[in-house]
């Protein structure tokens, strides 16, 4: 809605009406000869000045009114005030680390009735989880042979989800560097308040690359008061068909559950096992309960000032008044010369 920052200044609009009677009542100090009926002659257009004044007086008066009203309105600071917006100023710092090594292409998950890859399931479930964490700073790490920051810690959960959906298999290499992923998260989270640092690490394998072992990285995280929740994803049984027939296999045989459990225990977190989409959803629901959103918010209304428009109009009117007073005598002189 349109409001005025200093609405009391609008009272100045009536100031000319209060001042004008006093000016009119003040005796003139002019030494010019007074003609009692000069005003009647001027009004009838029988004097040179009267002829000009009839043509310009109304215009100048109108410009004066426009200039004064516009100036007072500009001084009152008109502004548009938007709806109330609440901005979080504190919350948990939650980093999500997702394994995108080629093994995540295993199609042992069911999502909406369709058999999909592990990464597709992770994108769907993690996206819902991130959306629910409004009020927390959420970041995203993708890792394979090496980890990297896909999205820095931010309140902008929409952007985090968009960047998650853009992830694809193998973009970070073909191996799995769990220890390096944890270390990268520690570097980013150690700058945040100690009581709000959380890492959720999801993988379907074991540490096969990197410079730092997962146990060492977990110890570093514990020193920085970073709690790590580890999630191992992948079905335990899967039927595979071939020309030789069908056989049951364990697609998660490479998952190092022991290492993930140790990481969680070292940092005061928990280890979860997701064998299907439903279990993964329950895991993230559980983490939501274990790490409730705690935040402070600051409310504000966005404002946009419009004082420059009436100010520009006032200046335009003043310039027009000056030009009218300067040019009118010159035009009259030229007219008289032309008539002569």
Secondary structure, DSSP 4 states (H G I P E B T S, - for coil): -EEETTGGGGGGGGHHHHHHHHHHHSPP---SPP-TTHHHHHHTT-SHHHHHHHHHHHHHHHHHHHHHHHHHHHHTTEEEEEEEEEEE----EEEEEEE-SGGGG---EEETTEEE-HHHHHHHHHHHHHHHTTTSEEEEEEESSSEEEEEEEES-HHHHHHHHHT--TTTT-SS--HHHHHHHHHHHHTTS-GGGEEEEEEESS---SSSS-HHHHHHHHHHTT-EEEEEEE--S-EEEEETTEEEEE-TTTT--HHHHHHHHHHHT--EEEESSHHHHHHHHHHHHHHT-----EEEEEEEEE-HHHHHHHHHHHHHHHHHHHHHHHHHHHHHHHHH-
